Amino acid sequence: MRVRPKLRYQIPDSPLTLREGLDEFREGLSDTDREDAALMQDFFFHDACHVVFGQGTSVADDVIVDVWIVFGTDVDSSAYLQALLKSRALQVLVKREGIAGVVLGLLRAFPRAALSLARSRRMSKRWPWAGPSQHLDRRLAEIRREFGIRVT
């Protein structure tokens, strides 16, 4: 099994704050991802979930983040999924990766997605979809302990 390189925010007991993790996450974006992110300013909450749940930017990691969002946050999951299916982000992803790349990413994500689903069910409380701003200066390790988040 291939070990994925980890950024500091992806380490389960990361000493970074959420703000520092977001900076590191955004620094790790490719030029294409940066352009896409600039087009989608409303992705602050989504990006915060990448950091809090310790996921990178691959197709598989995006799938894992979506699992965490649907089952580990207080978001209206049906509204989120409907918005996701209509989003420019999904269109950009399909254009960049192709249908085959997206399907391959889904297949690669399946074992981790199942683990993320199980772990989301054991969280002590749901991550606030609309309120990560109040946690920007808190350490990721502390946030993860409080919410019972185990990074997959």
Order of alpha helices (4+ residues) and beta strands (2+ residues): alpha-alpha-alpha-alpha-alpha-alpha-alpha
